[in-house]
């Protein structure tokens, strides 16, 4: 079915204003997630006496609500995005408190809660909502300096990090703090704030190393290579075995011994079976999403929209870099999914919401700036219409 340019319905308007290249990139990543689920998850399912395609079926089932969320959220206006984020943030914070008392404990951490027989990780849904609300607070302070938006954003950051550390989930804490710092910098923080927050960040990292034995252990193993480095060693070995073109679909052997081959180490499975060429394609897709989204943000007239797009895509990019860096033994081991590719319902749906927000905020609107040479101006016709 073709959509006419003369049609002014909501679907037609969405189709002609959406960034189709970004949408195509997200669909490609979702497709790769299904393909790599077929490659990586059967061995894991068989080890724990489940049907070989147990995780594949669940991954495909998760893609349906993820696609619906991606498309539905991309229809929203910036005002609706803010309202939705406020509700999502409130619900996520409430569930994160509940998790501390009634959550499912896995490997010493309470990060999941069981709802109607399904495991839900509230921190995944918290991330996009947190970014949107902070972008709104920063933009309100820039618009009216007497509004303490920056102070509220700092208080919100403290609340979120406290809940994450209590779980504990220091990887997500690091990701959120880094994303928040980039947004604050883009909002125009002073050098005093940079020095103060930088010092607090260093103090926090030192404190985490001293207070959490598993954090100290991972960092020590990364720096010295001593201790239990089985998963990261196997991940690196998978990359080496794969070479340029890989061993072939289904021919990988490392996945048979990697406990998290379908989640944290799916990138290593891709390297072994499909080669470094596919890894470059995956890396290229992530880089394309980040760079194109930042380009869209640069042309935004509204401070909130610019900060929100930048924050969401920095979150997306940093998470992917951490996952791939761990797989290549360039970063200390940290359980973090590869967006849209790794197995996981909460991660998949939450990231779909996150990128749906990017699509919604990047849609072409009359008030967007138009670049002309080294200057940026609003077309006169649009200005006249706005008046």
C-alpha positions as CSV (number, residue, x, y, z in Angstrom):
1,X,0.0,0.0,0.0
2,X,1.4,3.4,-1.1
3,X,1.0,6.5,1.1
4,X,0.1,9.6,-0.9
5,X,1.9,12.9,-0.1
6,X,-1.5,14.6,-0.2
7,X,-2.9,12.4,2.5
8,X,-2.9,14.3,5.8
9,X,-3.9,11.4,8.1
10,X,-1.8,10.5,11.1
11,X,-0.2,7.5,9.5
12,X,0.7,9.4,6.3
13,X,2.0,12.3,8.3
14,X,4.2,9.9,10.4
15,X,5.5,8.2,7.2
16,X,6.6,11.4,5.5
17,X,8.2,12.9,8.6
18,X,9.9,9.9,10.2
19,X,13.7,9.3,9.7
20,X,13.4,6.2,7.5
21,X,17.1,5.5,7.6
22,X,17.1,5.3,11.3
23,X,14.0,3.1,11.3
24,X,15.7,0.8,8.8
25,X,18.8,0.6,11.0
26,X,16.7,-0.4,14.0
27,X,14.9,-3.1,11.9
28,X,18.2,-4.5,10.7
29,X,19.5,-4.8,14.3
30,X,16.3,-6.5,15.4
31,X,16.7,-8.9,12.4
32,X,20.3,-9.6,13.4
33,X,19.1,-10.3,16.9
34,X,16.8,-13.1,15.6
35,X,19.6,-14.6,13.4
36,X,22.1,-14.6,16.2
37,X,19.6,-16.0,18.6
38,X,19.4,-19.0,16.3
39,X,23.2,-19.2,16.4
40,X,23.9,-18.6,20.1
41,X,20.9,-19.8,22.2
42,X,20.3,-23.5,21.3
43,X,23.5,-24.6,23.1
44,X,22.5,-22.6,26.2
45,X,19.0,-24.1,26.2
46,X,20.3,-27.7,25.8
47,X,22.7,-27.2,28.7
48,X,19.8,-26.4,31.1
49,X,17.6,-29.1,29.7
50,X,15.2,-26.9,27.7
51,X,13.9,-27.2,24.2
52,X,16.7,-26.2,21.7
53,X,14.7,-23.3,20.4
54,X,13.3,-22.1,23.8
55,X,15.2,-18.8,23.8
56,X,14.7,-18.3,20.0
57,X,10.9,-18.5,20.4
58,X,11.0,-16.2,23.4
59,X,13.2,-13.7,21.5
60,X,10.7,-13.7,18.5
61,X,7.9,-13.3,21.0
62,X,9.6,-10.3,22.6
63,X,10.2,-8.6,19.2
64,X,6.4,-8.3,18.7
65,X,5.8,-5.9,21.7
66,X,9.2,-4.3,21.0
67,X,8.1,-3.4,17.4
68,X,4.8,-2.2,18.7
69,X,6.5,0.0,21.3
70,X,9.0,1.4,18.7
71,X,6.3,2.4,16.3
72,X,3.7,3.6,18.8
73,X,6.2,5.8,20.7
74,X,7.5,7.3,17.4
75,X,4.0,8.7,16.8
76,X,4.2,10.9,19.9
77,X,4.9,14.6,19.9
78,X,7.7,16.1,22.1
79,X,5.1,17.2,24.7
80,X,3.6,13.7,24.8
81,X,7.1,12.2,25.1
82,X,7.7,14.3,28.2
83,X,4.4,13.2,29.8
84,X,5.0,9.6,29.0
85,X,8.5,9.8,30.4
86,X,7.3,11.3,33.7
87,X,4.8,8.4,34.1
88,X,7.3,5.8,33.1
89,X,9.9,7.3,35.5
90,X,7.5,7.3,38.4
91,X,6.4,3.7,37.8
92,X,10.1,2.5,37.3
93,X,11.2,4.2,40.5
94,X,8.4,2.6,42.5
95,X,9.2,-0.8,41.0
96,X,12.9,-0.4,41.8
97,X,12.0,0.2,45.4
98,X,9.8,-2.9,45.4
99,X,12.6,-4.9,43.8
100,X,14.8,-4.2,46.9
101,X,12.3,-6.0,49.1
102,X,10.5,-8.5,46.9
103,X,12.8,-8.9,43.9
104,X,14.3,-12.1,42.5
105,X,17.9,-12.5,43.6
106,X,20.3,-13.7,40.9
107,X,24.1,-14.0,41.4
108,X,23.8,-11.8,44.6
109,X,21.8,-9.0,43.0
110,X,18.2,-8.0,43.1
111,X,17.3,-6.5,39.8
112,X,14.2,-8.4,38.6
113,X,10.6,-8.6,39.8
114,X,8.1,-11.2,38.8
115,X,4.8,-9.9,37.4
116,X,2.2,-12.3,36.1
117,X,4.8,-15.0,35.8
118,X,7.2,-12.8,33.8
119,X,10.5,-11.4,35.0
120,X,10.8,-7.6,34.6
121,X,13.9,-5.5,35.1
122,X,12.6,-2.0,36.1
123,X,16.1,-0.3,35.6
124,X,15.9,-0.9,31.9
125,X,12.7,1.1,31.6
126,X,14.0,3.7,34.0
127,X,16.9,4.7,31.6
128,X,15.0,6.3,28.7
129,X,12.6,8.0,31.1
130,X,15.4,9.4,33.2
131,X,17.1,10.8,30.1
132,X,14.0,12.6,28.9
133,X,13.1,14.1,32.3
134,X,16.7,15.3,32.8
135,X,16.7,16.8,29.3
136,X,13.5,18.7,30.2
137,X,15.0,19.9,33.5
138,X,18.2,21.1,31.8
139,X,16.3,22.9,29.0
140,X,13.9,24.6,31.5
141,X,16.9,26.0,33.4
142,X,18.4,27.2,30.2
143,X,15.1,28.9,29.2
144,X,14.5,30.4,32.7
145,X,17.6,30.5,34.9
146,X,15.5,31.1,38.0
147,X,14.0,27.6,37.6
148,X,16.3,25.2,39.6
149,X,16.3,22.6,36.8
150,X,19.9,21.7,37.2
151,X,19.5,21.1,40.9
152,X,16.5,18.9,40.4
153,X,18.4,16.9,37.8
154,X,21.2,16.4,40.3
155,X,18.8,15.3,43.0
156,X,17.1,12.9,40.5
157,X,20.6,11.5,39.6
158,X,21.3,10.9,43.3
159,X,18.0,9.1,43.8
160,X,18.5,6.8,40.8
161,X,22.1,6.0,41.5
162,X,21.3,5.2,45.1
163,X,18.6,2.7,44.0
164,X,20.9,1.1,41.5
165,X,23.8,0.8,43.9
166,X,21.4,-0.8,46.5
167,X,20.6,-3.7,44.1
168,X,23.7,-3.6,43.4
169,X,24.0,-2.8,39.6
170,X,27.1,-0.7,39.2
171,X,27.3,-1.2,35.4
172,X,23.9,0.5,34.9
173,X,25.0,3.1,37.5
174,X,28.1,3.9,35.5
175,X,26.1,4.0,32.2
176,X,23.5,6.4,33.6
177,X,26.0,8.7,35.3
178,X,28.1,8.9,32.1
179,X,25.0,9.7,30.0
180,X,23.8,12.3,32.5
181,X,27.3,13.9,32.5
182,X,27.3,14.2,28.7
183,X,23.9,15.9,28.8
184,X,24.9,18.3,31.6
185,X,28.0,19.2,29.6
186,X,25.9,19.8,26.5
187,X,23.5,21.9,28.5
188,X,26.4,24.3,29.3
189,X,27.9,23.4,32.7
190,X,30.6,25.6,34.1
191,X,34.2,24.5,34.7
192,X,33.5,24.5,38.4
193,X,30.8,21.9,37.9
194,X,33.1,19.9,35.6
195,X,35.8,19.8,38.3
196,X,33.3,19.1,41.1
197,X,31.4,16.3,39.3
198,X,34.6,14.8,37.9
199,X,36.1,14.6,41.4
200,X,32.9,13.0,42.7
201,X,33.0,10.5,39.8
202,X,36.6,9.5,40.6
203,X,35.7,9.2,44.3
204,X,32.7,7.0,43.5
205,X,34.8,4.7,41.3
206,X,37.4,4.4,44.1
207,X,34.6,3.8,46.6
208,X,33.1,1.1,44.4
209,X,36.4,-0.7,44.1
210,X,36.9,-0.6,47.8
211,X,33.4,-1.5,48.8
212,X,32.3,-4.2,46.3
213,X,34.6,-7.3,46.1
214,X,33.1,-8.4,42.8
215,X,34.0,-5.0,41.2
216,X,37.5,-5.1,42.6
217,X,37.8,-8.7,41.3
218,X,36.8,-7.9,37.8
219,X,39.1,-4.9,37.6
220,X,42.0,-6.9,39.0
221,X,41.4,-9.7,36.6
222,X,41.2,-7.3,33.7
223,X,44.5,-5.6,34.6
224,X,46.5,-8.7,35.7
225,X,44.8,-11.5,33.7
226,X,44.8,-13.7,36.9
227,X,41.8,-15.4,38.4
228,X,38.6,-16.6,36.8
229,X,38.7,-15.0,33.3
230,X,36.9,-18.0,31.6
231,X,34.1,-16.1,29.8
232,X,36.2,-13.2,28.6
233,X,39.0,-15.6,27.4
234,X,36.5,-17.7,25.6
235,X,35.0,-14.6,24.0
236,X,38.3,-13.5,22.7
237,X,39.1,-17.0,21.5
238,X,35.8,-17.0,19.5
239,X,36.8,-13.8,17.8
240,X,40.2,-15.2,16.9
241,X,38.7,-18.5,15.6
242,X,36.2,-16.7,13.4
243,X,38.7,-14.9,11.3
244,X,37.3,-12.7,8.6
245,X,34.5,-14.9,7.3
246,X,33.7,-17.1,10.3
247,X,33.4,-20.9,10.7
248,X,29.9,-20.9,9.2
249,X,26.4,-20.8,10.6
250,X,26.0,-23.4,13.4
251,X,29.7,-24.4,13.2
252,X,30.9,-22.4,16.3
253,X,32.1,-24.4,19.3
254,X,32.8,-21.7,21.9
255,X,29.0,-21.1,22.4
256,X,28.8,-24.6,23.8
257,X,30.8,-23.7,26.9
258,X,29.9,-19.9,27.2
259,X,27.2,-19.6,29.9
260,X,26.0,-16.2,28.6
261,X,26.6,-16.7,24.8
262,X,23.0,-15.6,24.0
263,X,23.1,-12.4,26.1
264,X,26.4,-10.7,27.1
265,X,28.6,-12.6,24.6
266,X,26.4,-12.8,21.5
267,X,28.9,-10.5,19.7
268,X,31.6,-13.2,20.2
269,X,29.3,-15.8,18.8
270,X,28.7,-13.6,15.8
271,X,32.5,-13.3,15.3
272,X,33.1,-17.0,15.4
273,X,30.3,-18.1,13.1
274,X,30.0,-15.2,10.7
275,X,33.4,-13.5,11.0
276,X,34.8,-10.1,11.6
277,X,33.0,-8.9,8.5
278,X,29.7,-9.3,10.3
279,X,31.1,-7.6,13.4
280,X,32.1,-4.6,11.3
281,X,28.6,-4.5,9.9
282,X,27.1,-4.6,13.4
283,X,29.5,-1.9,14.5
284,X,28.7,0.2,11.5
285,X,24.9,0.0,12.2
286,X,25.5,1.2,15.8
287,X,27.8,4.0,14.6
288,X,25.3,5.0,11.9
289,X,22.5,5.3,14.5
290,X,24.6,7.4,16.8
291,X,26.1,9.7,14.2
292,X,22.8,10.3,12.3
293,X,20.9,10.9,15.5
294,X,23.5,13.4,16.7
295,X,23.3,15.1,13.3
296,X,19.6,15.4,13.7
297,X,20.0,16.8,17.2
298,X,22.4,19.5,15.9
299,X,19.7,20.8,13.6
300,X,17.1,21.0,16.3
301,X,15.9,24.5,17.4
302,X,14.5,23.4,20.7
303,X,16.9,22.8,23.6
304,X,14.8,20.0,25.1
305,X,14.6,18.1,21.8
306,X,18.4,18.5,21.2
307,X,19.4,17.3,24.7
308,X,16.8,14.5,24.7
309,X,18.0,13.0,21.3
310,X,21.6,13.4,22.3
311,X,21.1,11.8,25.7
312,X,19.1,8.8,24.4
313,X,21.6,8.1,21.6
314,X,24.6,8.5,24.0
315,X,22.9,5.9,26.3
316,X,22.4,3.6,23.2
317,X,26.0,4.1,22.0
318,X,27.7,3.7,25.4
319,X,25.8,0.5,26.1
320,X,26.8,-1.0,22.8
321,X,30.4,0.0,23.2
322,X,30.6,-1.5,26.7
323,X,29.1,-4.8,25.5
324,X,31.5,-5.1,22.5
325,X,34.4,-3.9,24.5
326,X,33.9,-6.7,27.0
327,X,33.6,-9.3,24.2
328,X,36.9,-8.1,22.7
329,X,38.6,-8.0,26.2
330,X,39.1,-4.2,25.9
331,X,37.0,-3.5,29.0
332,X,36.5,-5.3,32.4
333,X,33.8,-7.9,32.4
334,X,30.3,-6.4,32.9
335,X,27.0,-8.0,32.2
336,X,25.4,-5.6,29.8
337,X,23.3,-6.5,26.7
338,X,24.0,-5.5,23.2
339,X,20.9,-3.3,22.3
340,X,18.4,-5.0,20.0
341,X,20.7,-8.0,19.5
342,X,21.1,-9.8,22.8
343,X,18.4,-12.0,24.3
344,X,16.3,-10.3,27.0
345,X,12.7,-9.1,27.1
346,X,13.1,-6.1,29.4
347,X,16.1,-4.9,27.5
348,X,14.6,-5.3,24.1
349,X,11.3,-3.6,24.9
350,X,12.9,-0.8,26.9
351,X,15.4,-0.1,24.1
352,X,12.6,-0.1,21.6
353,X,10.9,2.6,23.7
354,X,14.2,4.5,23.9
355,X,14.7,4.5,20.1
356,X,11.0,5.2,19.5
357,X,11.6,8.4,21.4
358,X,14.5,9.2,19.2
359,X,12.4,8.7,16.1
360,X,9.6,10.8,17.5
361,X,11.8,13.7,18.5
362,X,13.8,13.6,15.2
363,X,10.7,13.8,13.0
364,X,10.6,16.7,10.6
365,X,8.6,19.6,12.1
366,X,8.0,23.1,10.8
367,X,9.9,24.7,13.7
368,X,13.2,22.9,13.0
369,X,16.2,25.0,12.0
370,X,17.6,24.9,8.5
371,X,21.4,25.1,8.1
372,X,22.6,27.6,5.6
373,X,26.4,27.8,5.3
374,X,27.9,28.4,8.7
375,X,24.6,29.9,10.0
376,X,21.4,28.4,11.2
377,X,18.1,30.2,10.5
378,X,14.4,29.5,10.5
379,X,12.7,29.8,7.1
380,X,10.8,33.0,6.8
381,X,7.6,31.2,5.7
382,X,7.8,29.1,8.8
383,X,8.4,32.2,11.0
384,X,5.5,34.0,9.5
385,X,3.3,30.9,10.0
386,X,4.4,30.6,13.7
387,X,3.4,34.2,14.3
